[in-house]
Structure formats: C-alpha cells, structure tokens
C-alpha cells in the first residue's frame, strides 16, 4: 500500500446506471480511508430519496449520506447532501435545498425552470465547506453518467467531478448482465474532459469464481483504456442501511408460525423504511412488508409507516381494502402503531389547507386515534432524545414532518427532550408517534414485545454496535477484492 501521508484527490464513485451499488461502495471506501488514517467525509450534490435523516443542526439530508458519515466516524452535516428531492407524486417532488424545503416542483420545472448554475453553485459551496474540514471528500454520483439529454442540467455527476478534480471510479453491476456494453458505452459517450476524470472501473455484484473473469477484465481494460480496480463479489451477509426502497422487496412476505408477526403496511409513498431495521434483527420476531389485507389481519402487530403523501396513501389504502383490514385488526384487539405519516393516518382527520400534497383539502383518517392533523408549510427536522412510557432509559430518534397534530384524547407516547409530549397513546396496543428511529431503542422494543405476548426476554440487541461491525465487514470485503496499491496510485496527487 502507498504511503498514506501522500496528498490524495477527492474520490468519486459514479455509475453506469441506477441501483448499481454506488451508495454502499461509497460507504465501503469511506470506512477503508478512515481505517487507513484519513479523515474522509461523504458528499452527494443532489439526491432523490424518500429515506431522509435529520442532522444535528436540524436540517434534512438523504439517509445514504448519513450512513456514509457513520462509516466515516463523523456526525452527518447538511453540506454532505445540499440538494434533496423527495417525490410527492409520480411527477412532483419536494425540493430541499441546504436542508430546508423550498417548494414542490415537477421534473420539468426543476430541470428546465430552476437556475441550474445557482443550484450547482450552492452544491459546490457545500463541497468547499466540507473540504475545509475533511480529507478526502468521497463523492457519489446519481443514476447513469451518460444520460445525454440531461448533460446540460447535470449538477451531481461529471460536472461535479470536473469542478472538484475528483479521481472518479465507474461502477457497473455485472449481476444485471451486459457489463461490457454498459461500461464501454458509458465511457465512450462522455466528453473528452469528462472521460479524463475516469481513473478506474469497479465491477460490482460478481457471482461465482472471479478467476473466470480474468479475460473479461483484460478485455475491458483494452476496450476502454481504464484499469479495473476492483471486482466485488455479491454478498448477502453484510447489512448496510439502504437508501432505495427496492430493498424492501427482500422483506415482502407473510405471517410465519411460532413468531411474533409484525406487518408493516406497504404504502405507495412509504418513507424512512430504515425505521424497522433494528426490529428485523430481534430473535422471535418476523417483520415483513405487505399490502395484502389478509396478511395484515393475520399479523400480531400492524405498523403504519411514514409517508411523503399521507392523503394519497390514506385514499389508496382505503380503495385497496387495506384500511378495513387495519381496522379489523384493531377491533379484534391486535396492536396497531403508527409512525409519522402513519400516526396521521391513524387519526380522525387530515387537513391540507395549503395544498402541500395536492388538491384534496381534507379527508377522514382511520379514526383509531383521537387526533386531527393540519399539514403545514413549515417542516420540523430535528434530532431528539426522549423517554418512552415510564422507562428511565434515554432514547434517541429524529423528527421529519410538515404536519401539526392536535391530540383530542389519550396521553403522550413520549416525553421529548425532558418536556414536550409526543404522539398519542390510548393503550399498549394502540399508539402513534412522530419520532423516526423510535424502534431502534431497547425500551420501545421491550415494551412492544412484552405487551404482545413475548414473555421470554433475549439479550439486548445493540444496534449501534451491530452497524459498526457491518461497516468493518464491508470494508474488509471491499479491501480484499480491490487492488489497493493501484487505488492509492490513482487518487494520489503528485507534488
């Protein structure tokens, strides 16, 4: 390995397409650089995701950059993801700039009507602030870098690579097939200045014997003139929090015998599905996602998750018979819990006087909790500490919501920051809260298990320690399959 005291350039990971593994690969090299004595920090100029996180300063960024910051061993910051797009419908997204929403825009309005130079300047300023504190910055691109129709609108891919002089690595997903065409075509479609920034190729999600790809590696290098730096085997035993809800597919299912079955209602605009990562790991618990009314009624516990469009999702679950299934479960004495948008859905009324989610100004909720919600223009984004239902243990979570909910009955679920009551609690089987990450806390997990028939207590699951272990496992996996000497040669700055 090269002397790590040598100055290195910013490092950037871009893709031949969406979902090729950029976020996880980025996290892996963040941890590797940390292990090797650097002080890295992640950066993604523009992100599109419903999975977001509140920074310590009370601003909103994509969850992937918060995860990558953990891999770097540092607190997350809004400068790590200055532009976040949160889809509200198939054609509209909320635009979050420097951690605060600036309104909803259609794709056409955002890409054609928004001042791209201004947005890019904001992103570059965020990068510069990070680069003054950390070294190197580890950038992530978005989607494919060869979308010719979007080249002039780009603020996150090769325009950023050039502006930051980043040593850029192209990631391809070989599991999809067509890796030669996707890599060769992607590079050839770049402009010469862009092509010059591509320093290496990373083949991701390889199945089988890597030795069988020796000739393929050589062919790719001859075709493109770019070295293959890593061939990363496909893995299923390393658990890193994912950004895209496509990973929920792995947990789609139905009830199982002999376990506490927890059904998470699969909403069309479900957000922050990482709320359930810790509960998935609890022995004796079978947590699954479903939009099947039959499976919802059969489950022991039903959780309605967060939503980016609460009104649409309320109408949608009513149309599909899911609302009736939730009510049937509730009336039969089973537990029904709601988180954020799910909490709003459990109430009696949802009002949208400012049109934040569309044209529907008011709809009835499920009527399970005595609360009314008004969707407001101001967004709450903050980390919090809280106590839950009399437990002394201090818990941690975060809030991201635009609604203000009035409790007309019941009591508070949590006591936030020692003073403010959150949520609505009717009984151990019926409550809702605005706090994301509430299920990461042992007190809350123990309470749910105890009040839903699980009498045998297992050893406490330390989710923070588990995540640290996974970052190190990921780094070991990627390091073992990367030519690290070549990697450091390619990112080294001479002089």
C-alpha positions as CSV (number, residue, x, y, z in Angstrom):
1,X,0.0,0.0,0.0
2,X,1.2,3.5,-0.7
3,X,2.3,5.9,2.0
4,X,-1.0,7.3,3.3
5,X,0.7,10.7,4.0
6,X,0.7,11.4,0.3
7,X,-1.9,14.0,-0.6
8,X,-4.9,12.5,-2.3
9,X,-7.6,13.9,-4.5
10,X,-11.3,13.8,-3.8
11,X,-12.6,10.4,-4.7
12,X,-15.8,9.9,-6.6
13,X,-18.0,6.9,-7.4
14,X,-20.3,7.1,-10.4
15,X,-22.5,4.5,-12.1
16,X,-23.4,3.0,-15.5
17,X,-27.0,3.2,-14.2
18,X,-29.2,3.4,-11.2
19,X,-29.0,0.8,-8.4
20,X,-25.5,-0.4,-9.3
21,X,-24.4,-0.1,-5.7
22,X,-22.9,3.3,-5.6
23,X,-24.1,4.2,-2.1
24,X,-22.8,1.0,-0.5
25,X,-19.5,1.1,-2.4
26,X,-19.0,4.7,-1.3
27,X,-19.6,3.7,2.3
28,X,-17.1,0.9,2.0
29,X,-14.3,3.2,0.8
30,X,-15.2,5.8,3.4
31,X,-14.5,3.2,6.1
32,X,-11.3,2.0,4.3
33,X,-10.0,5.5,4.1
34,X,-10.8,6.1,7.8
35,X,-9.0,2.8,8.7
36,X,-6.0,3.9,6.7
37,X,-5.5,7.2,8.6
38,X,-7.5,9.7,6.6
39,X,-10.4,11.9,7.7
40,X,-12.9,11.3,4.9
41,X,-16.4,12.8,4.6
42,X,-19.2,11.8,2.1
43,X,-20.8,14.2,-0.4
44,X,-23.7,13.9,-2.9
45,X,-24.6,17.1,-4.6
46,X,-28.2,16.0,-5.5
47,X,-30.1,13.1,-4.1
48,X,-33.6,11.7,-4.8
49,X,-35.0,9.7,-2.0
50,X,-37.9,9.3,0.4
51,X,-35.5,8.0,3.0
52,X,-34.1,11.1,4.8
53,X,-32.4,12.0,8.1
54,X,-32.3,15.0,10.4
55,X,-28.8,16.4,11.0
56,X,-27.7,17.6,14.4
57,X,-28.3,21.2,13.3
58,X,-31.9,20.3,12.5
59,X,-31.6,20.1,8.7
60,X,-32.6,17.3,6.3
61,X,-30.4,15.2,4.1
62,X,-30.6,11.9,2.3
63,X,-30.3,8.8,4.5
64,X,-27.4,7.4,2.4
65,X,-25.1,10.3,3.3
66,X,-26.0,9.9,7.0
67,X,-25.0,6.3,6.7
68,X,-21.8,7.2,4.9
69,X,-21.0,9.7,7.6
70,X,-21.3,6.9,10.1
71,X,-18.9,4.9,8.0
72,X,-16.5,7.9,8.2
73,X,-17.0,8.0,12.0
74,X,-18.3,11.6,11.9
75,X,-21.6,13.4,12.5
76,X,-23.7,14.0,9.4
77,X,-24.0,17.5,8.0
78,X,-26.3,19.3,5.6
79,X,-23.2,20.0,3.4
80,X,-23.0,16.3,2.7
81,X,-26.2,16.5,0.6
82,X,-27.2,20.1,-0.3
83,X,-30.0,19.2,-2.7
84,X,-32.6,16.5,-1.8
85,X,-35.6,15.7,-4.0
86,X,-38.4,13.9,-2.2
87,X,-41.1,12.5,-4.6
88,X,-44.6,13.6,-3.7
89,X,-46.3,12.0,-6.7
90,X,-45.2,10.4,-10.0
91,X,-44.4,13.8,-11.5
92,X,-43.7,16.1,-8.5
93,X,-41.1,16.3,-5.8
94,X,-40.4,18.4,-2.8
95,X,-37.1,20.3,-3.3
96,X,-35.0,20.5,-0.2
97,X,-32.1,23.0,-0.6
98,X,-29.4,23.2,2.1
99,X,-31.6,21.2,4.4
100,X,-34.9,23.2,4.1
101,X,-37.8,22.7,1.7
102,X,-38.2,25.4,-1.0
103,X,-41.4,24.1,-2.5
104,X,-42.7,21.3,-4.8
105,X,-41.7,21.2,-8.4
106,X,-42.4,18.9,-11.3
107,X,-39.4,17.3,-13.0
108,X,-39.9,19.7,-15.9
109,X,-40.0,22.7,-13.6
110,X,-36.9,21.5,-11.7
111,X,-34.7,20.7,-14.7
112,X,-35.9,23.4,-17.1
113,X,-37.2,26.2,-14.9
114,X,-34.7,26.2,-12.0
115,X,-31.5,28.1,-12.3
116,X,-29.1,25.2,-12.7
117,X,-26.0,27.4,-12.3
118,X,-27.4,28.7,-8.9
119,X,-28.1,25.2,-7.7
120,X,-24.7,24.0,-8.8
121,X,-23.0,26.9,-7.0
122,X,-24.9,26.0,-3.8
123,X,-23.7,22.4,-4.1
124,X,-20.1,23.4,-4.8
125,X,-20.1,25.8,-1.9
126,X,-21.3,22.9,0.3
127,X,-18.4,20.8,-1.1
128,X,-15.9,23.5,-0.3
129,X,-17.1,23.8,3.3
130,X,-16.7,20.1,3.8
131,X,-13.3,20.0,2.1
132,X,-12.0,22.7,4.5
133,X,-12.7,20.2,7.4
134,X,-12.2,16.7,6.0
135,X,-9.8,15.0,3.6
136,X,-10.6,13.4,1.2
137,X,-14.2,14.1,0.3
138,X,-15.8,10.9,-1.1
139,X,-18.4,11.9,-3.7
140,X,-21.3,9.9,-5.0
141,X,-22.9,10.4,-8.4
142,X,-26.6,9.7,-9.3
143,X,-28.0,7.3,-11.8
144,X,-26.1,7.0,-15.0
145,X,-23.4,9.4,-16.0
146,X,-24.2,9.0,-19.7
147,X,-27.8,10.4,-19.9
148,X,-27.1,12.7,-22.9
149,X,-30.5,14.5,-22.6
150,X,-29.6,15.6,-19.0
151,X,-26.0,16.5,-19.5
152,X,-26.6,20.3,-19.7
153,X,-28.7,20.0,-16.4
154,X,-26.1,17.9,-14.5
155,X,-25.0,19.1,-11.1
156,X,-24.2,15.8,-9.5
157,X,-22.2,13.7,-11.9
158,X,-19.3,14.6,-14.2
159,X,-19.8,18.4,-13.9
160,X,-19.1,18.0,-10.2
161,X,-16.2,15.5,-10.9
162,X,-14.6,18.2,-13.1
163,X,-15.2,21.0,-10.7
164,X,-13.7,19.2,-7.8
165,X,-11.0,17.4,-9.8
166,X,-12.1,14.1,-8.3
167,X,-10.4,10.8,-9.1
168,X,-13.6,9.1,-10.5
169,X,-14.4,5.4,-10.5
170,X,-17.1,4.0,-12.7
171,X,-19.2,1.2,-11.0
172,X,-21.1,-1.4,-13.1
173,X,-23.4,-4.1,-11.9
174,X,-22.4,-7.3,-13.6
175,X,-25.3,-9.2,-12.0
176,X,-27.6,-7.4,-14.4
177,X,-25.7,-8.6,-17.5
178,X,-24.3,-6.5,-20.3
179,X,-21.4,-5.2,-18.4
180,X,-19.1,-4.8,-21.4
181,X,-21.6,-2.7,-23.3
182,X,-22.6,-0.6,-20.3
183,X,-19.0,0.2,-19.3
184,X,-17.7,0.8,-22.8
185,X,-20.8,2.7,-23.9
186,X,-20.8,4.9,-20.8
187,X,-17.2,5.9,-21.2
188,X,-17.4,6.5,-24.9
189,X,-20.5,8.8,-24.5
190,X,-18.5,11.1,-22.2
191,X,-16.9,14.3,-23.4
192,X,-13.1,14.2,-23.5
193,X,-12.7,16.3,-20.4
194,X,-15.2,14.0,-18.6
195,X,-13.5,10.9,-19.8
196,X,-10.2,12.1,-18.4
197,X,-11.6,12.1,-14.9
198,X,-12.4,8.3,-15.1
199,X,-9.5,6.7,-13.3
200,X,-10.8,3.2,-12.7
201,X,-13.6,0.7,-13.2
202,X,-15.3,-1.3,-10.4
203,X,-17.2,-4.4,-11.2
204,X,-19.9,-4.9,-8.6
205,X,-22.1,-7.8,-7.5
206,X,-20.0,-10.6,-9.2
207,X,-21.3,-14.1,-8.6
208,X,-19.1,-17.2,-8.9
209,X,-15.4,-17.7,-9.4
210,X,-13.7,-14.3,-10.0
211,X,-10.8,-16.2,-11.8
212,X,-13.3,-16.8,-14.6
213,X,-13.4,-13.1,-15.3
214,X,-9.6,-12.7,-15.8
215,X,-10.1,-12.5,-19.6
216,X,-13.1,-10.2,-19.1
217,X,-11.0,-7.9,-17.0
218,X,-8.3,-7.7,-19.6
219,X,-10.8,-7.1,-22.4
220,X,-12.5,-4.2,-20.5
221,X,-9.2,-2.6,-19.9
222,X,-8.2,-2.9,-23.6
223,X,-11.5,-1.6,-24.8
224,X,-11.6,1.4,-22.5
225,X,-8.0,2.2,-21.7
226,X,-9.1,2.3,-18.0
227,X,-7.9,-0.2,-15.4
228,X,-10.3,-2.4,-13.5
229,X,-9.5,-1.6,-9.9
230,X,-11.9,-3.9,-8.1
231,X,-14.2,-6.9,-8.8
232,X,-16.5,-7.1,-5.8
233,X,-18.3,-10.3,-5.1
234,X,-22.0,-10.3,-4.4
235,X,-22.8,-10.6,-0.7
236,X,-25.9,-11.1,1.4
237,X,-24.3,-11.4,4.9
238,X,-23.4,-7.7,5.3
239,X,-26.2,-5.4,6.3
240,X,-25.8,-1.8,5.4
241,X,-28.8,0.6,5.7
242,X,-30.0,1.2,2.1
243,X,-31.5,4.3,0.6
244,X,-33.8,2.9,-2.1
245,X,-37.0,1.2,-1.1
246,X,-36.2,-1.6,-3.6
247,X,-34.5,-3.3,-0.7
248,X,-37.9,-3.7,0.9
249,X,-38.6,-6.4,-1.7
250,X,-36.3,-8.7,0.4
251,X,-38.7,-8.4,3.3
252,X,-42.0,-8.8,1.4
253,X,-43.8,-11.8,2.9
254,X,-46.5,-13.2,5.1
255,X,-47.0,-14.5,8.6
256,X,-45.0,-17.3,10.0
257,X,-45.9,-19.8,12.7
258,X,-44.2,-19.6,16.1
259,X,-43.1,-16.0,15.9
260,X,-44.4,-12.5,16.7
261,X,-45.6,-11.4,13.3
262,X,-45.2,-7.7,12.6
263,X,-46.8,-6.5,9.4
264,X,-45.5,-3.1,8.1
265,X,-48.2,-1.7,5.8
266,X,-46.6,-1.1,2.3
267,X,-47.7,2.4,1.4
268,X,-47.2,3.8,-2.1
269,X,-45.2,6.7,-0.7
270,X,-43.6,5.0,2.2
271,X,-40.7,6.9,3.7
272,X,-37.9,6.1,6.2
273,X,-38.3,2.3,5.9
274,X,-35.0,2.2,7.9
275,X,-37.2,2.7,11.0
276,X,-37.6,-1.1,11.0
277,X,-34.0,-2.3,10.6
278,X,-33.4,-3.0,14.3
279,X,-36.7,-4.7,14.8
280,X,-35.9,-7.1,11.9
281,X,-32.9,-8.4,13.9
282,X,-34.9,-9.2,17.2
283,X,-35.0,-13.0,17.8
284,X,-38.5,-14.4,17.7
285,X,-39.8,-11.5,15.6
286,X,-40.9,-11.9,12.0
287,X,-41.2,-8.5,10.4
288,X,-42.4,-8.2,6.9
289,X,-43.9,-5.6,4.5
290,X,-47.2,-6.2,2.8
291,X,-50.1,-4.6,1.0
292,X,-52.2,-7.8,1.3
293,X,-55.3,-7.2,3.6
294,X,-55.4,-10.9,4.5
295,X,-51.9,-10.9,5.8
296,X,-52.4,-7.6,7.7
297,X,-55.4,-9.1,9.6
298,X,-53.4,-12.2,10.4
299,X,-50.4,-10.4,11.8
300,X,-50.0,-9.9,15.6
301,X,-48.8,-6.3,15.2
302,X,-49.6,-3.8,12.4
303,X,-47.4,-0.8,11.9
304,X,-48.3,2.0,9.6
305,X,-45.0,3.7,8.5
306,X,-44.1,7.2,7.4
307,X,-45.4,8.6,4.1
308,X,-44.4,11.5,1.9
309,X,-48.0,11.9,0.7
310,X,-50.3,11.0,3.6
311,X,-53.5,12.0,1.9
312,X,-52.8,10.0,-1.2
313,X,-51.8,6.9,0.8
314,X,-54.9,7.2,3.0
315,X,-57.1,7.2,0.0
316,X,-55.1,4.4,-1.6
317,X,-55.3,2.0,1.4
318,X,-59.0,2.7,1.6
319,X,-59.5,1.8,-2.0
320,X,-57.5,-1.4,-1.8
321,X,-59.2,-2.7,1.3
322,X,-56.1,-2.2,3.5
323,X,-57.8,0.4,5.7
324,X,-60.6,-2.1,6.5
325,X,-58.0,-4.8,7.3
326,X,-56.2,-2.4,9.7
327,X,-59.5,-1.5,11.4
328,X,-60.4,-5.2,11.7
329,X,-57.1,-6.0,13.3
330,X,-57.6,-3.1,15.7
331,X,-61.1,-4.1,16.6
332,X,-60.0,-7.6,17.3
333,X,-57.6,-6.4,19.9
334,X,-54.4,-6.6,17.9
335,X,-51.7,-3.9,18.2
336,X,-51.7,-1.1,15.6
337,X,-48.9,1.5,15.8
338,X,-48.2,4.5,13.5
339,X,-45.0,6.4,12.8
340,X,-45.1,10.0,11.4
341,X,-47.4,9.8,8.4
342,X,-48.8,6.5,9.8
343,X,-49.6,8.4,13.0
344,X,-51.5,11.0,10.9
345,X,-53.4,8.2,9.1
346,X,-54.5,6.7,12.4
347,X,-56.2,9.9,13.4
348,X,-59.7,11.2,12.7
349,X,-59.0,13.9,10.1
350,X,-56.1,15.0,7.9
351,X,-56.4,18.6,6.5
352,X,-54.3,20.2,3.8
353,X,-55.4,23.8,3.6
354,X,-52.2,24.9,1.7
355,X,-52.2,22.2,-0.9
356,X,-48.9,20.8,0.3
357,X,-49.8,17.3,-1.0
358,X,-52.2,18.1,-3.8
359,X,-55.8,19.3,-4.4
360,X,-57.6,17.3,-1.7
361,X,-58.0,19.7,1.2
362,X,-59.4,17.3,3.8
363,X,-60.1,13.6,4.3
364,X,-61.0,11.4,7.3
365,X,-58.4,9.1,8.7
366,X,-58.8,5.7,10.1
367,X,-60.3,7.1,13.3
368,X,-58.3,4.8,15.6
369,X,-56.6,7.7,17.5
370,X,-58.4,10.9,18.7
371,X,-56.1,13.3,16.8
372,X,-56.5,15.8,14.0
373,X,-53.7,16.8,11.6
374,X,-53.1,20.0,9.7
375,X,-50.4,19.8,7.0
376,X,-48.4,23.0,7.3
377,X,-45.9,24.9,5.3
378,X,-43.1,24.6,7.9
379,X,-41.2,21.4,8.2
380,X,-39.9,20.0,11.5
381,X,-36.5,18.4,11.1
382,X,-34.6,17.7,14.3
383,X,-32.9,15.0,16.3
384,X,-34.3,14.3,19.7
385,X,-33.8,12.4,22.9
386,X,-36.9,11.1,24.7
387,X,-38.2,8.7,27.3
388,X,-40.9,6.2,26.5
389,X,-43.9,5.2,28.7
390,X,-42.2,5.5,32.0
391,X,-38.9,3.7,31.1
392,X,-35.9,5.6,32.6
393,X,-33.7,4.7,29.6
394,X,-32.9,7.7,27.5
395,X,-33.8,7.0,23.9
396,X,-32.8,8.7,20.6
397,X,-34.7,9.4,17.4
398,X,-35.5,12.2,14.9
399,X,-38.5,14.1,13.5
400,X,-39.1,15.0,9.9
401,X,-42.7,16.1,9.2
402,X,-44.8,19.0,7.9
403,X,-47.9,18.2,9.9
404,X,-49.1,19.6,13.2
405,X,-51.2,17.1,15.1
406,X,-53.6,18.0,17.8
407,X,-54.3,15.4,20.4
408,X,-58.0,15.4,21.5
409,X,-57.7,12.5,23.9
410,X,-55.3,9.9,25.2
411,X,-51.9,10.8,26.6
412,X,-48.4,11.4,25.1
413,X,-46.4,8.4,23.9
414,X,-43.0,10.0,24.6
415,X,-41.5,12.9,26.5
416,X,-39.1,14.7,24.2
417,X,-36.1,16.5,25.5
418,X,-37.5,16.3,29.0
419,X,-40.5,18.5,28.4
420,X,-42.6,18.1,25.2
421,X,-45.2,15.4,24.8
422,X,-45.2,13.5,21.5
423,X,-47.8,11.3,19.9
424,X,-51.0,9.8,21.1
425,X,-51.2,6.8,23.4
426,X,-54.6,5.0,24.1
427,X,-53.3,1.7,25.4
428,X,-50.3,-0.6,24.9
429,X,-51.8,-1.9,21.6
430,X,-52.7,1.5,20.2
431,X,-50.5,4.5,19.8
432,X,-48.8,6.7,17.2
433,X,-45.7,8.9,17.2
434,X,-43.8,11.4,15.1
435,X,-40.4,10.0,16.1
436,X,-38.5,8.2,13.4
437,X,-36.0,5.7,14.7
438,X,-38.2,5.0,17.7
439,X,-37.8,1.3,17.2
440,X,-34.0,1.5,17.4
441,X,-34.3,1.8,21.1
442,X,-34.4,-1.2,23.5
443,X,-37.0,0.3,25.8
444,X,-39.5,0.6,22.9
445,X,-38.7,-2.9,21.6
446,X,-39.1,-4.4,25.0
447,X,-42.4,-2.7,25.5
448,X,-43.8,-3.9,22.2
449,X,-42.6,-7.5,22.9
450,X,-44.0,-7.5,26.5
451,X,-47.4,-6.2,25.5
452,X,-47.8,-8.5,22.5
453,X,-47.2,-11.9,24.1
454,X,-43.4,-12.3,24.1
455,X,-42.5,-13.3,27.6
456,X,-39.0,-14.7,27.1
457,X,-36.5,-11.8,27.1
458,X,-33.4,-12.2,25.0
459,X,-30.1,-10.3,25.4
460,X,-30.4,-6.7,24.4
461,X,-29.6,-6.1,20.8
462,X,-27.0,-3.3,20.4
463,X,-28.0,-1.8,17.0
464,X,-25.2,0.8,17.1
465,X,-22.5,-1.9,17.7
466,X,-24.1,-4.0,15.0
467,X,-23.8,-1.2,12.5
468,X,-20.2,-0.6,13.3
469,X,-19.5,-4.3,12.8
470,X,-21.2,-4.2,9.4
471,X,-19.1,-1.2,8.3
472,X,-15.9,-3.0,9.2
473,X,-17.1,-6.2,7.5
474,X,-18.0,-4.2,4.4
475,X,-14.6,-2.6,4.4
476,X,-12.8,-5.9,4.7
477,X,-14.9,-7.4,1.9
478,X,-14.1,-4.5,-0.5
479,X,-10.5,-4.2,0.5
480,X,-9.8,-7.9,-0.1
481,X,-11.2,-7.5,-3.7
482,X,-9.6,-4.2,-4.6
483,X,-6.1,-3.6,-5.9
484,X,-5.4,-1.2,-3.0
485,X,-2.0,-0.2,-4.3
486,X,-3.4,0.8,-7.6
487,X,-6.3,2.6,-6.0
488,X,-4.0,4.8,-4.0
489,X,-1.8,5.4,-7.0
490,X,-4.9,6.6,-9.0
491,X,-6.1,9.0,-6.3
492,X,-2.7,10.4,-5.4
493,X,-1.9,14.0,-6.2
494,X,1.7,14.5,-7.3
495,X,3.7,17.3,-5.9
